[in-house]
Amino acid sequence: MMSQTILIVEDEVAIAQNLCYALATDGFTPVHVSLGQTALDMLQTDQSKIALIVLDVGLPDLNGFEICRRLRQFCQTPVIFLTARGDEIDRIVGLEIGADDYVTKPFSPRELVARVRAILRRQLLPVAAETPIDQVPERFELRADEARIFYYGACLTLTRYEYLLLKTLIERPNFLFSRAQLMDLVWTNAANTMDRTVDTHIKSLRAKLKLINAQDDPIQTHRGMGYSIALA
């Protein structure tokens, strides 16, 4: 089986070397570049060779958030932000513009590799084999024992809180959840969260759902009240 290539965009050589070693030890093929523009040029040339991007926010040429914004205009390769900035607003911005996960320095290379593998495992599941071609897939299929959610037969690639948020909505279809209720149910162990966190994750979920079915919009916004979801 061919090794999956992980692009590391990081200007701190020591961090990049440690991460390259951890990824290679776990069977991946790491590719390291120090500049954001180099990464963008590489992905525009052939994004199919890269399975996932580990992207530092504080690069010398371009801000990592800006790189991700540009990247999402032509590429849906998973992104894990790697940064020394751990503020809540930075995590929200990162997720809002299309990141799949966010790791704060200092970090354990083993943990980051585990996150890489978890994202790729969800993304690369052979969904087509699970859905008979003569059947129309249901809108949502929740497999709680596997921590997976399928949307029209396609397995969604979700961050931890995206999964928990969507699971909460699916388990009570058409029920109107306030933002406060969702915060209490989903972000039970998260410190320093804000009400905007819910809106940001809803926006991110909608973007991922539209990649599968652009005409469908199952998550309903009730202005000034909260959110609900329709399963049919």
C-alpha positions in Angstrom: 0.0 0.0 0.0 1.4 3.4 -1.0 2.4 5.7 1.9 0.3 8.8 2.2 2.1 12.1 1.8 1.8 14.8 4.6 2.8 18.3 3.7 4.3 20.2 6.7 4.4 24.0 6.3 6.6 25.1 9.2 9.5 27.6 9.4 10.9 26.3 12.7 13.3 23.6 11.5 13.5 21.7 14.9 9.7 21.4 15.0 9.5 20.3 11.4 12.3 17.7 11.9 10.6 16.2 14.9 7.2 16.0 13.1 8.8 14.5 10.0 10.4 11.8 12.1 7.2 11.0 13.9 5.2 10.8 10.7 7.8 8.7 8.9 8.0 6.3 11.9 4.2 5.9 11.6 4.4 5.0 7.9 3.7 8.4 6.3 5.8 10.3 3.8 6.5 13.8 5.1 7.3 16.7 2.8 8.5 19.9 4.5 8.5 23.4 3.2 9.2 26.6 5.1 7.1 29.2 3.2 3.3 29.4 2.6 3.6 30.4 -1.0 5.7 27.4 -1.7 3.0 25.2 -0.3 0.3 27.0 -2.4 2.3 26.6 -5.6 2.9 22.9 -4.8 -0.8 22.3 -4.2 -1.9 24.2 -7.3 0.4 22.1 -9.4 -0.8 18.7 -8.1 -2.9 18.6 -4.9 -3.8 14.9 -5.4 -0.3 13.9 -4.1 -1.0 15.5 -0.7 -3.2 13.6 1.8 -3.1 16.2 4.6 -1.5 19.6 5.4 0.0 20.5 8.7 0.0 24.3 8.5 1.8 26.7 10.9 0.0 30.0 11.4 3.1 32.2 12.0 5.0 31.8 8.7 7.6 34.4 7.5 5.9 35.2 4.2 2.1 34.6 4.6 -0.2 34.2 7.6 -1.4 30.6 7.9 -5.0 31.8 8.0 -4.6 33.6 4.7 -3.0 30.5 3.2 -5.9 28.4 4.3 -8.4 30.9 2.8 -6.6 30.8 -0.6 -6.3 27.0 -0.4 -10.0 26.5 0.1 -10.7 28.3 -3.1 -9.3 25.3 -5.1 -8.6 22.5 -2.7 -10.4 20.5 0.1 -7.3 18.7 1.4 -7.6 18.4 5.2 -5.7 21.0 7.2 -4.4 20.9 10.8 -3.3 24.3 12.1 -0.1 24.3 14.2 0.5 27.4 16.2 1.8 29.0 19.4 -1.4 31.0 19.5 -4.0 29.3 21.6 -6.6 32.0 22.1 -10.2 31.0 21.6 -10.7 33.6 18.8 -7.8 32.1 16.9 -9.2 28.6 17.1 -12.6 29.9 16.0 -11.1 31.7 13.0 -9.1 28.7 12.0 -12.2 26.4 12.0 -14.3 29.0 10.4 -12.1 29.3 7.3 -11.9 25.6 6.8 -9.4 23.9 9.1 -10.1 20.4 10.3 -8.2 20.6 13.5 -6.1 23.0 15.6 -3.0 22.0 17.7 -1.2 24.5 20.0 2.5 24.5 20.6 4.2 23.0 22.5 2.6 19.7 21.4 3.4 16.0 21.3 4.4 14.8 17.8 2.7 11.5 18.7 -0.6 13.2 19.4 -0.4 15.2 16.2 0.3 12.0 14.2 -2.7 10.4 15.9 -4.9 13.3 14.8 -3.6 13.1 11.3 -4.4 9.4 11.2 -7.9 9.9 12.6 -8.8 12.6 10.0 -7.5 10.5 7.1 -9.2 7.4 8.4 -12.6 9.2 8.4 -11.9 10.7 5.0 -10.7 7.6 3.2 -13.4 5.1 4.2 -14.7 3.2 1.1 -18.2 4.7 1.4 -19.4 3.6 -2.1 -19.1 0.0 -1.1 -21.4 0.5 1.8 -24.3 2.0 -0.3 -26.1 -0.3 -2.8 -26.3 1.5 -6.1 -30.0 0.7 -6.5 -30.9 2.5 -3.2 -31.1 6.2 -2.4 -29.0 7.0 0.6 -30.8 8.4 3.6 -30.0 12.0 4.6 -28.1 11.2 7.7 -26.8 7.9 9.2 -25.4 8.2 12.7 -23.0 5.4 13.8 -22.3 6.5 17.4 -20.3 3.4 18.2 -17.9 4.3 15.5 -18.1 8.1 16.1 -19.0 8.5 12.4 -21.9 10.3 10.6 -22.8 9.7 7.0 -24.6 12.2 4.8 -26.3 10.8 1.7 -24.0 7.8 2.0 -20.8 9.8 2.3 -18.8 9.7 5.5 -18.2 13.2 6.9 -14.8 14.3 7.9 -15.5 16.1 11.2 -13.5 17.6 14.0 -14.4 16.5 17.5 -16.8 19.3 18.2 -18.3 19.3 14.8 -19.1 15.6 15.3 -20.6 16.2 18.8 -22.6 19.1 17.6 -24.1 17.3 14.6 -24.7 14.2 16.7 -26.6 16.3 19.2 -28.8 17.8 16.5 -29.5 14.5 14.8 -30.5 12.7 18.0 -33.4 15.2 18.4 -34.6 16.1 14.9 -36.7 19.2 14.5 -36.0 20.2 18.1 -35.0 23.8 18.5 -31.8 24.0 20.5 -30.7 27.4 21.9 -27.0 28.3 21.7 -26.7 28.0 25.4 -28.2 24.5 25.3 -25.7 23.4 22.6 -22.8 24.9 24.6 -23.8 23.0 27.6 -24.3 19.7 25.7 -21.4 19.8 23.3 -18.7 21.9 25.0 -19.0 20.3 28.4 -15.3 20.2 29.2 -14.0 23.1 27.1 -12.8 26.2 28.9 -13.1 29.8 27.7 -15.7 29.1 25.0 -18.0 31.8 23.6 -21.5 31.8 22.1 -19.9 32.5 18.7 -18.3 29.1 18.9 -21.7 27.5 18.1 -22.3 29.7 15.1 -18.7 29.1 13.8 -19.1 25.3 14.0 -22.6 25.4 12.4 -21.1 27.4 9.5 -18.3 24.9 9.2 -20.7 22.0 9.2 -22.9 23.6 6.5 -19.8 24.0 4.3 -18.9 20.3 4.6 -22.5 19.2 4.0 -22.7 21.4 0.8 -19.6 19.7 -0.5 -21.7 16.5 -0.7 -25.0 18.0 -1.6 -25.0 21.7 -2.6 -28.8 21.8 -2.9 -29.6 20.5 0.6 -29.5 22.6 3.8 -30.8 20.4 6.6 -29.6 22.7 9.5 -32.2 25.4 10.2 -31.4 28.7 11.7 -34.0 30.2 14.0 -32.9 33.9 14.3 -32.4 35.0 17.9 -33.4 31.5 19.1 -31.0 28.8 17.9 -30.7 25.8 15.6 -32.6 22.6 14.6 -32.1 19.9 12.0 -34.4 18.1 9.6 -33.6 14.4 8.9 -35.9 14.0 5.9 
